[in-house]
């Protein structure tokens, strides 16, 4: 799953679902004018394409690989067969979908009520939970597109975090130096989302 790959576009009929293992995928809502903003992120804890088994078969958003890596894909009919058997797979997928809906809802609240500094900290922490290590390959332009803000605002916030000794940013790579400091600096939205994932999928998200 290479960086920048579009897993699916808005309105597309889904023929497969994806289970990232080391890749991270952003779920985006795209406006008519081409502007977009991230509504959720999926990593090794989840599945890309929940509308397939929720009855929609198509989606209103776009899914883009934000951090290149590996993953598995599964044909739609195979997943639907397992889901319709009403066994463990159904219950696991429904629990994951509930956690995903919590992330989407909290993102909307966060984008409306909290500062860009807090939102950037939340954004970084959600990715750390889905990464193998403390380094993220992310340009400021990409972050700005995901958060739906101007690049200059992200630059200023990243510099503030670097001055505070929380991160080190250079050449599109962000190294997190003080995770606990990021958690203190962010808003409550990160904890709400993480607690829900830990409750519903206790063995999937790294601590």
N, C-alpha and C positions, 0 to 999 in steps of 0.2 A: 504494500500500500504506500506508494511514493508520495512525498510532500506535494500538496497542491492537487492531487487527483480528486475529481468530482465523483463521489460514490453514487449519488443520484441527484437529479434536478427536481425543482418544484413541479408538481403535476405528473411526474413520471410514474408509470405502473411498475411496481417492484417485482422483480423476478428472483431476487436473491436477498438474503440478509447477511450481515457481516459481523464477525466477532473479532474485534481488534485484540491483539495480544501485546505487541509493543508499539503499535501505531496509536495515534490519538486523532479522533474525528470530531470536527465542529459541526453542530447542527445550526443552520442559519435561516433567518427569515429575510427574504429578498423583496424589496419594494419595486414598484413599477419603474421607477427611475434608475434602478440598478443598485441603489444603496442597500446595505445589508447590515445585520447585527446578529451576534451569536445569541442563541436562546438556551443552548446546552452543550455539553462536551461529553464524549463517550470514549472510554479507554478499555483496559483489560477487564473492567468490572461489568461490561454491558454488551449491548447488541445495537447495531445500526439498522433500522427498518422496522420499528415496532408497529407501524401502521399496517403492516402485512398481516399480523395475527390479531390486530384490534378491529379488523373488519373494513378498513379503508381501502386497502390494496394500493393506494397512491398516497403521496404526501404533499403538503403545502409548502414545504421548505426545501432547502438544499443541504446536502451533506458533503463536506470537503475534508480531506486528510490534512490536518494541521501540523502533525508531527509524523514524519515518515517512519514506517516500521512494518511489522508483519501482522497478519490476521488470517482468520478462516472465513470462508464464505459457504453458504448452504442454500440449496435450491428452495424456492418458496414452497413447493408442494410437500417437500419432506418436513419442513418446520410445521406447516399447517396440519399435516397428519398427526404429528406428535402433540401439537397443541390441542387438537380436537379429541384426543384420547382422554383428556381431563385428568391426567396424572401429574407426576412431579414436575414435568416440563412446563405445563400450564401454570402451576402455582409459582414457579420460579420466575417465569416471564412476567406474570402479573405483578409480582413483588418488585421486579426491576422497573416495570413501567410506572408503578406508583412513585418510586424513588426519582425516576426521570421527570415526572410531572412536578414533583416538589422542586427539583432543580430549575425547571423552566419558570415556574411561578415565582420562585425566589429571585431569579435573575431579573424578572420584570420589575419586582419591587425594588431591588437593589439599584437598577438603572434609573429609577425614578427618584429615589430618596437619598442616595448616598453619594459621597464625593468620588471623584475620579481616582483619587489616591486609594480610597478604601476598595473601590471596584477592581483596581489593578492588583491589589494584594489578594483579593478573593480569586481573581482570574489565575494568578500565578499558583496559588495554593491548590486549586482544583487540578491544575496540570501536574503539579508535583505528586499528587495522590495517584496519578495514572502514569508516572514516569519511573524509569529505573535509574535513579540517581538524582543529584541536585542541580543538574545543568539542563537548560531548555534552549532549543534552537528556535528563536523567535525574533523576527525583525520588528522594529517599532511600528512600521507601516502595517504589518500583519496584525499586531495587537490593536492598533487604532481601528482597523476594519472590523475586528471581532467585537470591540466594545462600542462601535458606532460613534467614535469621537475623532477629533482632529489629531494628526500625528504630533503636532507641537505640544498638545496637552499630555500625551503619553511620554514624550521626551522629558518634559519638566518633572512629571511624577517619577519616572525612572531615575532621574538624577537625584531627586530627593531621597529615594530609597537607597541609592548608592551612597550618598553622603551620610545617611544614618547607619551605614554598615550592614544593611540587610541583604543587598544583592551586589553583584558585580556584572556590569554590562559592557560587552565589547564585541564588535563585528557580528552582530546578530545572535550572540550567545549570552544567555542570562544564567549566571551561577548564583544560586541561593545560598547565602552565607549564614543567615540567621532565620530559620523557619519559625521559631517561637516568636521572634520579633515581628514577623509578618502576620502571624495569627493575632498578636496583640493589636496590631495597627489596622487590621481589616474590620469590617462591620460584622454584625451577628449573622449575616446571610451565609457565610461560609460554614459556620458551626451548624446551622439549621440543616443545610444540605448534607454535610458529612454525617451528622447524627442519624439522619433518615436512611442514608445508604448503609451505615453500620448496623442499624436496627433491622433493615429488611434483607441485607446481603452481608451478614457479619464476617464472612471469610473472604470476601472479594476485594475490598478496598484496603490498600496498604495503610498502616498507621503512620 
